[in-house]
Amino acid sequence: MPAYNASSYIKEAIESVYRQNVDWELIIIDDASTDATGSVVQEFLQDERIVYIKNEQNMGVAKSRNLGIERAQGEYIAFLDSDDRWTENKLKRQLELMRQKDAVLCSTARALMNQQGVLTGKVIDVPDKIDYKTLLYGNCISLSSAMVRREIALEFPMQQEHLHEDYIFWLQILKKYKVAYGINEPMLEYRVSEKSKSGNKLRSAAMTFGVYRYIGLNIFQCIYYFAAYAVNGVKKHYL
């Protein structure tokens, strides 16, 4: 859980981890916050399952997540941004599916909430199976919904934070390991913010095109998949 000036939301995020009926370890990477984030986290540090790391200077979410992955002790990594929440038993359901399928990556559907944490009633679905080509048509894996084997996460450190670093991460994984699985139930409650990368649609679109170029698609492939991404985005958010 990377956190930067997250004092308004991080308690909800941490409490949602306590709703998970599995053996868990929570690694919080405070990315040099200047607000009361550290004080809020301090309330939970009597629990030995919670590890708190404060970066001396702001490193960004990609490097902070990489640090958390390196420090983790478990076989699986589940990502949770400090302003999102998990529903009860999310991790248990994903672990069961990943073990059943011998999967490297799993995600869930997500329910949207506003900045005040009130659910809007909008749910973004996820396919039951996702391969590399499917993912090129648009990033259907929400970061805070995802679970990945730690050894795979270590193989592909997150990078290119000026783009969608998580989208690059999923594409790299699926190009090599072929398939991810989805649980089409909204086990993630995702906070929508205009300040986020995905909240600014024009900026997000430009970064998506940048992802296509970064992974080596030629210009015609970029235009084709970007057009499909744009159409899917309209369907997802407005229809």
Secondary structure as GFF3:
##gff-version 3
##sequence-region A 1 239
A	DSSP	beta_strand	2	3	.	.	.	ID=ss1
A	DSSP	alpha_helix	10	17	.	.	.	ID=ss2
A	DSSP	beta_strand	26	30	.	.	.	ID=ss3
A	DSSP	alpha_helix	37	42	.	.	.	ID=ss4
A	DSSP	beta_strand	50	54	.	.	.	ID=ss5
A	DSSP	alpha_helix	61	71	.	.	.	ID=ss6
A	DSSP	beta_strand	76	78	.	.	.	ID=ss7
A	DSSP	beta_strand	85	86	.	.	.	ID=ss8
A	DSSP	alpha_helix	90	101	.	.	.	ID=ss9
A	DSSP	beta_strand	105	113	.	.	.	ID=ss10
A	DSSP	beta_strand	119	124	.	.	.	ID=ss11
A	DSSP	beta_strand	129	131	.	.	.	ID=ss12
A	DSSP	alpha_helix	132	136	.	.	.	ID=ss13
A	DSSP	three_ten_helix	143	145	.	.	.	ID=ss14
A	DSSP	beta_strand	147	149	.	.	.	ID=ss15
A	DSSP	alpha_helix	150	155	.	.	.	ID=ss16
A	DSSP	alpha_helix	165	177	.	.	.	ID=ss17
A	DSSP	beta_strand	179	191	.	.	.	ID=ss18
A	DSSP	alpha_helix	201	214	.	.	.	ID=ss19
A	DSSP	alpha_helix	219	238	.	.	.	ID=ss20
###
